Amino acid sequence: MRNALLLGVAGATASAFLAAAAPASAAPQSGCHASYRPCVPITSDVDCAGGSGNGPAYTGRVEVIGPDEYDLDRDGDGIGCQNS
């Protein structure tokens, strides 16, 4: 019983330590669309820099981590604006 109690205390301590050491969730920056990294602004449309789009905003290469609202990842591989 004593060993079970010690193991329980050690497990609870380890859990508390890991929770405290874990980084805060990577919340998007204010004004940044949550589906893209690095920051892509929240606006009516975003196009790849150097492409044929008409903006109003432009971005370079980005990782697409959610719904691709701006259609920056045409081939669906998780990287948008690969040629920018």
C-alpha positions as CSV (number, residue, x, y, z in Angstrom):
1,M,0.0,0.0,0.0
2,R,2.8,2.4,0.9
3,N,4.5,1.8,-2.5
4,A,1.2,2.5,-4.3
5,L,0.8,5.7,-2.4
6,L,4.3,6.8,-3.2
7,L,3.8,6.0,-6.8
8,G,0.6,7.9,-6.9
9,V,2.3,11.0,-5.4
10,A,5.2,10.7,-7.8
11,G,2.8,10.4,-10.7
12,A,0.8,13.4,-9.6
13,T,4.1,15.4,-9.1
14,A,5.3,14.4,-12.6
15,S,2.0,15.3,-14.1
16,A,2.1,18.7,-12.5
17,F,5.7,19.3,-13.6
18,L,4.9,18.4,-17.2
19,A,1.8,20.6,-17.2
20,A,3.8,23.5,-15.9
21,A,6.7,22.9,-18.3
22,A,4.5,22.5,-21.4
23,P,4.4,25.6,-23.6
24,A,1.2,27.5,-23.9
25,S,-0.8,26.5,-27.0
26,A,0.4,28.3,-30.1
27,A,-2.5,30.7,-30.3
28,P,-2.5,32.7,-33.5
29,Q,-1.3,36.3,-33.3
30,S,-3.9,38.9,-33.3
31,G,-5.0,39.6,-36.8
32,C,-3.5,36.4,-38.1
33,H,-5.5,33.6,-39.7
34,A,-5.3,30.4,-37.6
35,S,-4.9,28.1,-40.6
36,Y,-1.5,29.4,-41.7
37,R,2.1,29.7,-40.3
38,P,3.8,32.2,-40.3
39,C,1.1,34.9,-40.0
40,V,-1.3,35.4,-42.9
41,P,-3.6,38.4,-42.3
42,I,-7.3,38.0,-41.9
43,T,-8.7,39.9,-44.9
44,S,-11.1,39.4,-47.8
45,D,-8.4,37.6,-49.9
46,V,-4.7,36.7,-49.7
47,D,-2.7,35.7,-52.7
48,C,0.8,34.4,-53.2
49,A,3.4,37.1,-53.7
50,G,4.7,37.2,-57.3
51,G,1.6,35.3,-58.5
52,S,-1.2,36.5,-60.7
53,G,-3.6,37.2,-57.8
54,N,-5.0,40.7,-57.1
55,G,-4.8,40.8,-53.3
56,P,-5.5,42.9,-51.4
57,A,-2.9,41.0,-49.3
58,Y,0.1,38.9,-50.4
59,T,2.2,36.2,-48.7
60,G,5.2,34.1,-49.3
61,R,5.6,30.4,-48.5
62,V,3.4,29.3,-45.6
63,E,2.5,26.1,-43.8
64,V,-1.2,25.3,-44.1
65,I,-2.4,23.9,-40.7
66,G,-6.2,24.2,-41.1
67,P,-8.8,24.9,-43.7
68,D,-7.1,26.6,-46.7
69,E,-9.6,29.5,-46.9
70,Y,-7.4,31.5,-49.3
71,D,-6.5,28.5,-51.6
72,L,-2.8,29.0,-51.1
73,D,-2.0,25.3,-51.2
74,R,-3.2,24.3,-54.6
75,D,-1.6,20.8,-54.6
76,G,-2.8,19.9,-51.1
77,D,0.6,19.0,-49.6
78,G,0.4,21.4,-46.6
79,I,2.7,24.1,-48.0
80,G,1.2,27.2,-49.6
81,C,2.8,29.5,-52.1
82,Q,5.7,27.1,-52.7
83,N,7.1,29.2,-55.6
84,S,7.0,32.5,-53.7
